[in-house]
C-alpha cells in the first residue's frame, strides 16, 4: 500500500473541507454586510472603520496562526521560535535599509538597501533560521534519541533558539523601536471609509496563501505525506515516506509564512523592534485555539475574529482593557467549545 492509496482516518474529509470553505465565505460575507450596516448607524462610521482595521490586523494574526497550526497539526509540537522568525524579517529589513549590507563597501555596495530587497532578504533570513531550528530540534534529536516528536526536548530547545535569535538582534541592532521607511501610502475611500491598499493586499495575500496551502495538503504527494506523518510517524516510515524531508518542508513553510507576515506587518504599520513578535505570537496562538487546533481555515477565521475583537475592545473600553477582553473571550470559548470553532473530536495531531 502506497501513500497515494492511504488516507489517514483522522484527516479532514472532502465534505469537511467544503464545509470549512463555505463557512469562511459566509464569515466574509457576514463581515461585509455587518460593516455596511454599522456604517449607517449614528456614530457607526467610526466603529465600521475600526472593524476594517481589525480585519486587516487579523490577517497578520491569521498568517502566523497558520504557521503554528502546521507544526501543531503535523508534528504535535508548539514551535516557540515562530514569533522570533516574524521579528527577524522586520528587524533585518530595517537594518539593511538603514545601514546597508555587511561588508557592502568591500564589494562596491554602499548605503541602504532598497526596501523591497531588504524585505525579501528578511524573509530569506526567517526561512534559514527556521531550517536551523529544524536541524537542531528535530533531525539531531531524532537521530540521537529516536522519535523526537514524543519528547519535550524539541519544545525546550525551540525556546532556547527564540532567546538566541532575539538577543543576537538586540546586540546587532539595539533594543529601541525603529521606524521602517514606509515605501508608499495609498488608500481606498469607499462610502466614507478608508481602506489601506497595503492592508487590503495583506488580507488577500493571507487568504491566497492559505487557499494554496489547502490545495497542497489535499491534492499533492507532499500533502498526503504530511497528513500521514500527522497520523503516525512510525507508520509513515514503513510506508516509505522520507520523514526528515517532509519535516524540513514543514519548517520551510513555517519560515515562509512568518517571513511574509513579518514583511506585511512592517509595510503596514512601519514600527519594528526586537520584541515585535511577542504580542503577535501570543495572539496567533490564541487565534489557532479559537479556530481549532490543526484546522488551517480555523486559524484564518480565528485570526480575523481576534483582530476584530482587539480593535473593537480598544475602541469601546480603551487600551488597558484590550488584553482582558481578548483573553476573557478566548477563555469562554475554551470552556464552551474546547476544540475551537472548526476543531473536530480529536485535537491537534492528525488534523491538518
QUIJO-V846598 format. One record per run of one state. SS is the DSSP state (2 for helix, 1 for strand, 0 for the rest). FROM is the first residue (numbers start at 0). LEN is the number of residues. If there is no record, write none. Layout:
BEGIN
SS/FROM/LEN  SS/FROM/LEN
END
This chain:
BEGIN
0/0/13  2/13/26  0/39/4  2/43/32  0/75/6  2/81/18  0/99/4  2/103/4  0/107/7  2/114/31  0/145/2  2/147/3  0/150/2  2/152/21  0/173/4  1/177/2  0/179/7  1/186/4  0/190/2  1/192/4  2/196/23  0/219/1  2/220/11  0/231/1  2/232/6  0/238/4  2/242/27  0/269/1  1/270/2  0/272/3  2/275/16  0/291/4  2/295/22  0/317/1  2/318/18  0/336/16
END
